Amino acid sequence: MGKRVCPWWLGSLLASRVRRWIQGDPEQLLLPYLREGMTVLEPGPGMGFFTLPLARMVGPNGRVIAVEVQPRMLDGMRKRLAKAGLSERVDGCLAKSDAMGVADLAGTVDFTLAFAVVHELPSAERFFVEVAQASKPGASVLFVEPSGHVKASEFESELEAASQAHFAVSEGPRIQRSRTAVLRKT
């Protein structure tokens, strides 16, 4: 599905305490965007660095849909969720080769976390259209790309794709080594 997908064997590192030390506490980052009971879409969860905090924060009445392109990443995420007792709150799905395959979510998603994933996809346009279709009116997206992989011009192009999919773009939080935006479905 992707242009330059992060290799599965880096998944453990991306879900480690080292990342938390570098990028900060994921729960503090997510706190302004989440409420208990929300439905959350997380494309490219890897082995679950954000998935576990998302599952805790949406509570027992919430739901996280984690869509991954690599089966080994999904397996690692599922093991971490089971160990934390959070498996029931997360649906781990394998993406299709050309799309996330989330048409069944139409108009149900409250929040999407797109963290370091859009640059790995073949089409930012297709991605944002799928997210828009899955999102409720007023739903938000925390959109983050690694500045080491994504040039400013590429990020602007991705933001334009989000705008074309009917997302209003505003400044995102400061995250070390990242380009960020908050998108709201209009």
C-alpha positions, -999 to +999 in steps of 0.1 A: +000+000+000+028+025+008+056+043-009+081+039+019+065+020+047+083+017+081+096-018+084+078-041+108+110-048+128+111-012+139+077-015+155+090-024+189+112+006+190+084+029+179+062+016+208+090+019+234+097+042+263+124+058+241+098+073+219+079+085+249+110+102+261+116+119+228+080+129+218+064+131+252+035+115+269+009+103+243-020+108+267-011+145+273-008+150+235-042+134+229-061+149+259-074+180+241-091+159+214-106+129+232-136+122+254-149+090+269-172+071+245-157+085+213-151+064+181-115+069+170-098+060+137-061+053+139-045+046+105-010+031+108-009+023+145+023+002+142+026-018+174+003+005+194+023+034+208-009+056+206-034+028+204-032+018+241-036+054+254-064+059+229-082+028+242-078+039+278-090+074+271-122+064+251-132+041+280-153+010+279-180+026+258-156+040+232-140+023+203-107+025+185-104+013+149-067+007+141-060+001+104-026-012+096-010-024+064+015-049+080+002-080+097+032-083+119+026-048+133-011-057+140+001-089+158+024-069+180-003-043+187-028-071+196-003-087+220+003-053+238-035-047+240-041-081+255-014-077+281-029-043+291-065-057+291-077-033+264-084-057+235-121-053+237-119-016+230-099-019+198-107-033+164-074-041+146-080-042+108-057-050+079-058-023+052-065-031+016-037-027-010-051+006-023-073+019+006-080+017+043-113-001+037-133+018+062-165+024+042-185+007+070-176+035+093-194+062+073-202+092+095-193+075+128-158+087+136-153+115+162-115+117+160-087+105+137-051+103+147-029+104+116+006+103+131+035+098+107+014+078+082+002+099+053+036+102+037+037+064+035+005+062+015+002+061-023-024+089-022-029+117+004-060+127-016-076+092-013-066+090+024-083+123+033-114+114+013-117+082+032-112+099+065-138+126+056-163+099+046-158+080+079-160+112+100-190+129+117-196+166+109-172+185+132-149+156+137-113+164+142-080+150+129-046+154+146-023+153+115+014+148+122+042+141+099+079+136+107+099+166+096+129+144+088+109+125+062+084+151+050+096+184+035+076+215+042+063+216+006+051+180+008+033+187+041+016+217+024+005+194-005-010+170+021-028+199+038-042+209+004-055+174-001-071+176+033-087+209+024-100+194-009-117+167+012-136+194+032-113+197+062-107+231+077-070+234+086-056+250+117-023+250+135-014+219+155+005+213+187+042+216+189+057+181+187+095+177+185+108+168+150+073+170+135+050+191+113+015+193+127-020+205+119-055+200+134-082+194+108-119+198+114-145+183+090-167+210+077 
